[in-house]
Amino acid sequence: MKKLITILFLFTISTLLVAQTAKVTPYGVSPRETTVDTLDIFDLAYNSLANVGVGTKMYLKATTSVALTGGQVWTCDKAEGTLGAKAAIDPSSEVTVFTPTVKGTYKVTFTDGVATATITINAALYLGIEGGALTCAGCHADKKAEWAETGHSDMLTRGVNGLLSSYYSAGCISCHTTGFDENAVNDGFDDFTFVFPTVKGPGSSDSLKTLYPDAWKRANIQCESCHGPGDAHMSVKTDSKMVSSLDTKNCSLCHDSGTHHYYPEQWKNTGHANPPVYSSGTWSSSCTRCHTGQGFINYLEGKPAVGGPTTPYSCAVCHDPHSADNLHQVRTTKATLNNGIEVEGGTGGLCMNCHQSRRDAVTYAPTSSGSYFGPHYMTQADMLVGTNVVTWGYKLPTSPHFQAVDNTCAGCHMAAPGGEHTDVPLIGQHSFAVENHETGEQNVEACAPCHGELTSFDEKKFFFNGMADHDEDGVAEGLQDE
């Protein structure tokens, strides 16, 4: 009996030890988020990359599979890696400040009881796309050529040439240059002499390039803005230091500034930022197309589908950072429904690749049954186009919105809201919402071009044979309620 108890005890202990795991990841913070709570440790924005300029203040997040014990320890393998203040995010997560002060690779380790995890950080200098004997274009000429067609490639150039706004000033250039960080010295744009012109106009960029050649090598939003500094990558070709991240925080560094830039703040309140997690933890390869960001990109690029855990649909999942082939750099404007119908939907065509039944209704419905019977949840594209449905022999009416609305899905769900907003509007644009269900505010701006001024969707009724009370409750309500 004692032997059995001992075995059970050892088995229980070993099970607990195996169950206690940890991981460490970068923890991005947008400029807007630094102002939320002035008493926390997040006083500087950080883009969530593991490849950073020397002197960059980073935040690293450790997450354990069980609650923290209270005895957490952070260590770095180099004395030049400075660990700073810590903050608990939730019962099983802690964030620490880390700053690499010299060039090189750092290993930061987190330990909590038997749980331990390590993250590798690279710190380097910025070169600029034309800043060395070997440049980005030397190996990635195709990507450079694509990038050169995007608005990122000449943002500062257009600004100083007077092509952006009369308000364009020196305060704008921190996001329109490469490696700009006034709290670090890492050969970024701000580490070289540059004086913003008192008069903007045609030819200003050419003059500035001549006057300040070192700074201008890092002008505009270049490769290193999104992938981190290339100094170490250039010097050690067999040890790639560059990183490629789909994390929205990489974009939030500039696109969630806390003023008129707020798309990431809208996005983080959506289902795209908070997608459903599969009960088993991992989606099958057939599901990743719509449940993982990289899976969606693989699908559009014709690459093999690979199973994996849920990940958000972040900025770079929908927008191709390198290509301006489509409006707003969306990855595609087309979709193929499961009955073979090919749809050109403008920017909304991107949405249709997931928001469809993913069944051929005519062949599937008569032969299938059981728990998986029916269309696959999101059938918006099929409904909008008016296809891929079992009609039982009837001719069903459909909406004219597919033909009438520019950019289809995006034309309604991403329309800029009207009215005054003292905070980030949670309707329209990258909220994708036509109604704020907490406040009741509805985004009727998208309706106005065709339906005139409305204050509520309820004002729009659908009359068939002179009747709008389709549910026969005695009240002619708005179409959606009916």
Salt bridges, closest charged atoms under 4 A:
GLU33 OE1 - LYS249 NZ 3.32
GLU33 OE2 - LYS268 NZ 3.58
ASP43 OD1 - LYS57 NZ 2.56
GLU130 OE2 - LYS144 NZ 2.42
GLU146 OE1 - LYS143 NZ 3.57
ASP154 OD1 - ARG158 NE 2.87
ASP231 OD2 - LYS103 NZ 2.71
ASP239 OD2 - LYS241 NZ 2.73
ASP256 OD1 - ARG32 NE 2.58
GLU265 OE1 - LYS268 NZ 3.37
GLU301 OE1 - LYS303 NZ 3.03
GLU301 OE2 - ARG331 NH1 3.88
ASP320 OD2 - ARG331 NH1 3.85
GLU441 OE2 - HIS421 NE2 2.83
